[in-house]
């Protein structure tokens, strides 16, 4: 039997291990220096808010791994000999592999001026980061600042607000999420966060951190004469691929570990998946590195087939993402650019009172639907994906929008309103005869 070694126990590595086991009886070893058992990073905020225990966010119960004959090792991988196909661990142990899967993930980005560790300055990526944040909060902790305009920043803000801290979010954009949300949706989220008691400093750039005796005191904002005093600073400005392990090997890297369409690196029998993988020939309009839970899972499933003798090309086809901004759920399916190109139309419906909206992206020339951005309402991914992949036109989708309904109240409350709003638009008045009243 072959020995499959997986470095990293995030969702990419874990998915690969489980799928390989379902397809073969090969020996599987999964190595991570972070935790003994894989856990869900996406649930860390709920542990921080006391709604879940650490045990609750393990991807599988402890007994699962032994029962499925997947060997877990909590060690740091020191280096890899790709010629002899050997992995060397921090305790001088070595493992020979037949196939090696690198799922080393990513690490939080730093500012250039963050050269030394300062008490009170944190990140929010791992369970160890959460532990450090919790230890730093005392009865004297009052003011927290979160830097970054992505989902992680909101998660941290919600968690710290739950702990009764005064929370400010620092963003470089004019409104929250402006780099990936269309303007109306970005403003919706921005205002919603402010209603939750979060202070947002827009168009602000962090340029310095001030400390005394190694303890955070305040931060410096560009073009601002005054320093902002704070007790805790959490930096959430994105991540970068973990490629240190392979830098001294013959495995080719750029920003990430370069892989081909089969997720194989430049070295035979070595593959890379998840946040650390960089697609050599990525699809136009998609990034070569996509740190995304759904993408990592698909990569894990894909590589398992190839490892087990059924080579499958990894294709950057359907994009999906989901998040929650306090009370506003967010789903993105397909092509949903923040800045809408001239060759794209969008149909945007917003509830007159509530923080709910849908935006459908479609081609100006063909009227084929390309993507969905859904706020405060939940759509079924399978239905949206089918519409996009089948090349459905906008009228067909609007007419059958109830099929995507995930919320029971949606089909009874909003379908008719959305239809009427579509028909009320000047460019669509002549299309009324082409619609029918759907029956959910």
Helices and strands as residue ranges (DSSP letters): E 3-7, H 11-23, E 27-31, G 41-43, H 44-48, G 54-57, H 63-67, E 70-73, E 77-81, E 86-89, E 94-96, E 99-102, E 106-108, E 121-122, H 127-136, E 143-147, H 151-162, E 166-170, H 183-195, E 199-201, E 206-212, E 215-221, E 228-229, E 232-235, E 239-241, G 244-246, E 257-259, E 270-272, G 274-276, E 277-279, H 293-307, E 320-325, E 328-334, E 344-350, E 357-363, E 369-375, H 381-389, H 394-399, G 401-404, H 408-413, H 415-424, G 426-434
